[in-house]
């Protein structure tokens, strides 16, 4: 049996397997192409932050995975501040000025 005989497509069964393999390849390509869109939809659903996939792609292309992480964290912080405002720390929990202690007065 020659190696090329393994790749011969004979009959309906061979065509069905080849078609199934092509379908799986198509699904794989589509899933990789839609990562940015899915990320933006997830971000909108979970946080209310709307991003465009092209923005995510541009940041990823320019700065890589760390750049997208920075963008995500920056947007989360801005959205949180927009919704709740700055965090108010009660005066009794505030630390003194740097370099000074309470005994120095």
C-alpha positions, -999 to 999 in steps of 0.1 A, spaced: 0 0 0 15 33 -10 12 65 11 -8 83 -16 -34 56 -14 -43 68 21 -55 102 7 -76 89 -21 -113 98 -19 -134 69 -31 -171 67 -28 -197 86 -8 -181 78 26 -148 95 16 -166 125 3 -186 128 35 -155 127 56 -138 153 34 -168 175 36 -169 172 74 -132 180 77 -138 211 55 -167 222 77 -146 219 108 -119 239 92 -144 266 82 -157 268 118 -122 271 131 -113 299 108 -145 318 116 -140 314 153 -105 328 151 -116 357 130 -145 367 153 -125 368 186 -125 407 187 -162 408 180 -170 383 208 -147 401 232 -166 434 225 -200 418 229 -189 402 262 -175 435 274 -208 453 266 -229 427 282 -209 424 314 -198 460 320 -218 483 297 -186 494 280 -190 496 242 -159 490 221 -155 484 184 -136 453 173 -113 474 151 -102 493 182 -93 461 199 -75 448 168 -55 480 165 -44 480 201 -35 443 199 -15 449 167 3 479 182 8 467 218 0 431 220 -19 413 247 -7 436 274 -20 466 255 -55 451 253 -53 443 290 -43 479 298 -71 492 276 -96 469 293 -85 480 328 -85 516 319 -121 514 306 -133 494 336 -118 520 360 -133 550 340 -167 533 339 -167 525 376 -157 561 384 -185 574 361 -211 552 378 -201 555 415 -178 586 416 -146 587 435 -143 566 466 -148 586 498 -125 576 526 -138 585 561 -115 610 579 -107 586 608 -94 560 583 -72 585 563 -34 582 567 -14 612 576 8 631 552 38 611 540 68 615 562 48 626 593 35 606 622 9 616 647 35 620 675 54 647 654 23 667 654 
